[in-house]
Amino acid sequence: MKQLAWVTTLIAVAACLMGCADTTSRARGVYMLLDTSGTYRTELNKAQSIVSYLLGTLQPGDSFGIARIDTGSFSEKDIIAKINFDGRPSVANNQKRLFKEKIDRFIDSAKGSPYTDITGGVLQAVEYLNESGAGQKHILIFSDLEEDLEKGYVRDIPFRMEGVQVVALNVTKLRSDNIDPREYLKRLEQWRQRIEDGGGSWRVINDLERLDKIIAG
């Protein structure tokens, strides 16, 4: 009887260990949104440095997607490139090279968009990151954060962003911001509130010399 009780105890302990195992993915998922509207399109060359840094940082098993912020950005057609990096380093390195070439071609030939659907882009980003299965989820928004929607588009939608870190990059000031700096601060605050109300975290990084902070844990 004692032996049976001991075996039963071992089975119970093993079951507990299996049930309590940390199944959280260590992989990182990054989705970057590029604003191509108006004069901001001239800023895209700076995005190339960010992409190069990220490709050097992301590891086999991580995922990376880049999309343009366009008229209606909640659409597959606006995804420029996306990849899940292979677990074999040599294969992953080749994937990174091809990915970078694709982004460079896009930036060299990018045409301006008359509208800026940032909300749609964020919704698409969240969907991509959730499907990736990544344990760490990052959305990078390379934009002046001025949303300009085409007539008829509805974007008064609450975000659901639990566990998502959002970083606004290179948030340039508009001409109207120089006249009244409160407009710039108001725009940042509105986006911060929307992201945090949805359960996400929010940061602004305008000093692109500190790329090491972009996807800091």
N, C-alpha and C positions, 0 to 999 in steps of 0.2 A: 504493500500500500504506500509505503514511504517513497519507493522508487517511482510509482505512478504519479504521486503528488509532485515529485521533483520534475518529472518529464512535463507534467501539465504546467508547472511554473515556468519552465524554459520556453515552452510554446507561447505562453502569455507574454513573456518578456520580449521574445522575438517579434511577436505581432505588434507590440507597443513600439518597438524600435522601427519597424517598417512603417507604421502609421504616423510616427512622429518625425520621420526623416524629412530633412529640408529639401523640398522639391522645387524651390524657387530657382528659376533660370538665372544663370550668371551672365547670359548674353545681353548685349546692349543693342537697342534699336534706335536709330537716328533718322528723323525725317526733316528735311530742310526745305523751306519755302522761299522762293526767289521772287521778289517784286520786280516786274518788268514794265511798270506803268510810268508814263511821263518822263520827267528828267531823272527819275531814280534808276532807269535802265543804264545810265552812265556809271553807276556804282557797281555794276556786276563784275567788273574785273577784280574787285576786292573779294568777291565771293569765291573766286578761283583759289585764293590763298587759304580760305577757310576749308574748302573741299580737300585741298592737298593735305592740310593738317589732319583732318578727320580720317582720311584714307591711311595716313601713317599711324593713327592711333587705334582705329578699330581692328579687332582681332578675328581670326577664323571663328565662325559661328555667329558673329554679329551681323546685323542687317542695316542697310543704308538706302534711303530713298530721297530723291530730290524732285520737286515739282515747281512749276511756275505759278505765281499768283496771277490769275487771269480774270476774264469777265465772269465766268462761273467755275470756280476752282474745285468744286466738289465733283470731280470727273476724272476718270482714268486718262483722258486725253492730255491732261496737263501734267502728268507724271513724265519727267524727262528721262529718269533712269532709276532703277531699283534693283537691289541685289541682296541675297543672303550669302555671306562669304563662306566658302567651303571650309571644312575642318582641316583640309590639308594645306599647310602654309604656302607651298609652291603654286597650288591652284588658286588660292585666295589672292596671292600677289598678282597673278595674271588677270584675275577678275578686276582688281583695283586699277590696273593699267588701262584696261578697256573702258572701265567706268569713267575714269578721268578724261580719256579721249572724247567720250560722248558728251560729257559736261562742257569741255572746252569748245567743241563744235557748236553746241547750243549757244554758249555765251558769245561766241564770235559772230553768230548770225541772228541773235535774238531780236525780235521786233517788239516795239512797244505795245502795251495793251491800253485801251482807252478806259478800262475800269479795273478796280482792285477788290476782288472778293477774298479778303483775308479770312473771314469766318468760314467760308466754304473750304479754303485750304486747310484750316485747322481741323475741321471735321474729317476731311480726307486723311489727314495725318494721324489722327487718333484711331481711325479705322485700320489704317495700315499697321500701326504699332501694336494694336490689340491682336491682329491676325499673325503678326510675326512671332508672338510668344516670348518676346524679350522680357527679361526681368527688370531691366533699366530702360525707361522710355524717355526719349528726348525729342522735343520739337524746336527747331531753330527757325526763327522768322527774320529773314533778311529784308527789311522794309522800313519805310518811314512811318508805317502803321496808320496811314490815312486810308480808310476804307471808302471806296467809291463804287456803289452798286448800280448796275443797269436797271432801268425801270422794270418793275415787275418781280425782281428777285427778293425773296423773303429770307432774311438771315437773323431775325430776332429769335434765336434758338439758344437755349442754355447748353453749355458744354458739360460733358461727363468725362472728367480727366483725372480720375483718381490714379495716383502713382505716376503721373506724367510731369516731367520738368520742361518748362517752356523758357527759352532764352531769346530775347529780342536783340538782334545784332545790327549795329550801324544804323541806329534810328536817327536819320538826318533831320534837320529842322527845315520846315517849309518856309516860304517867304512870309506867310502870315504869322509864323511863330516868331520871326525876328521882330515883327511889329508888336506882338503881344506874346511874350514867353509863356504866359499862363495857358495858352492853347496847347503848347507842346506838353506841358506837365499834365494837363487835363487828359490828353490823348493817352499818355502812358498810364495814368491812373485808371482810366476806363478799361483798358485792356488787362491791367493787373487784376482789377476787381472781377472781370468776367472769367479769367483763368482760375483765380483762387476760389470763386464761388462754385466753379465746377469741380473743385477738389484737386486742381493742379498747383504746381509751384511756379513762380514767376521771377525772372531776373532780366536785367538790361545790361548788355555789354557793348559799349561804344568804342572802347580801346581795343582795337583788333591786334595790338601788339601782345595782348595777353590771351592768346588763343587757348592756353592750357586750362583756362577757367570755363571753357564752353560746355564741356560735358563732365565737369567735376562732379563727383558723387555727393 
